[in-house]
Amino acid sequence: MTVPAPRARRRPSTLGRLLPLLLVGALLAPVGLLVTTAWRQTSDDRTLATRERLGVQYLGALAGVTDALVEAQSAAVNGRPVAREALDQAVEKAAAVDARIGVELLSQERWAGVRAKLEALRGRSPADPESAYTAYGEAADLLLALHRKVRESSGLVRDPAVDSFFLQDSAGEELPEAVVAAGRLADLGTLISRRPAAEQPRGLMELTGLRVTALAPANDVVDNLRSAVDGSESTDLGANVLTPLDTYQRSVEALAAFSTPGAGGVDQGQLAAAGLNTHRAARQLQPVILAELDALLVERIDGLDRDRWLTIAAGVVAVLLLGWLAALLIGAGRRARRRAALATTHTEAPDTPSRADPWQPAASEPRELQPTGALRDPEIAQWGAFDAAR
């Protein structure tokens, strides 16, 4: 009877040995891509928020220059001595800020033009209010253009959050335009009252157009801040902003009322007082808006830092889990190869008997051939065939 030899196991190929590592690599690639994408997105958002904070600092410095410039214009138009100390201090503070962060915000060239224009106002004679009104207006236009440049280069104009977007729009565009236009409106009322009667109608038409220019950004400030409060998750924003906002809104309403031309024109004294109150209210509101905007940006940066740490932790955990899986697969492969090697060894020597088998003779003992019918026991061999019957 022929016993079939056991089938030898096939040794795993190179692809079979590398398959576990290939599977781990296939899992590791998308995990690495997700972690890298999340890290890059978080880093980009954090960089944008950091640049926005620089823009907030710059806008705070420009706010002081704007206030001092409007006051200096009012003094020059009304024939009062111009307080150059306040304007010079504001310019020096803005220059220090520009020297520190102007390169990153790409504002140095524009600031140099604004500063040169402000320096040119020093030698202007107070005897010509009309030319002073024009010269200060040109400097204010350059200053407003610098506000827009800072918002664009710092990324404030592209802020993704609702509350911070409305805050930056109010502090960086609407409120500076409203302050400058309100000062011009009050000063134009003073100039119109001094002009000849033949020029009064043209002056009133100019005043009406400037009134619209002044009230539009002021109303936008009120709307923007209320929208920011309504759309914000911060509980401090409404409490800090609404009180100075109400004061500013009342001053804007008074300015709108006293700047409306009547049958006899406008009351220059009431218009000047309303313009001054609006300027004071805006001066109180501006730092509050910037402080709240900066607080929101700081909170956003802290959240992005937490997200980055979570991304790192998730990546480390994923790598450890995949490494553990790779170790398991490699260990299982090694055990399979050892079993295959042992099976191959037994298959190569199938005729070697086992000493534990009692029915097989030892390989070292030669077998003796005996004739058929021969008895192995000598004592039994002494008896004949019929000895048992004796």
HELIX and SHEET records of a PDB file:
HELIX    1   1 THR A   14  VAL A   77  1                                  64    
HELIX    2   2 ARG A   84  LEU A  105  1                                  22    
HELIX    3   3 GLN A  108  ALA A  120  1                                  13    
HELIX    4   4 PRO A  129  SER A  154  1                                  26    
HELIX    5   5 LEU A  156  ARG A  158  5                                   3    
HELIX    6   6 VAL A  162  ASP A  169  1                                   8    
HELIX    7   7 SER A  170  GLU A  174  3                                   5    
HELIX    8   8 LEU A  175  ARG A  194  1                                  20    
HELIX    9   9 ALA A  197  GLU A  199  5                                   3    
HELIX   10  10 GLN A  200  ASP A  230  1                                  31    
HELIX   11  11 THR A  235  PHE A  258  1                                  24    
HELIX   12  12 GLN A  268  GLU A  348  1                                  81    
HELIX   13  13 PRO A  378  ALA A  381  1                                   4    
HELIX   14  14 ASP A  387  ALA A  389  5                                   3    
END                                                                             
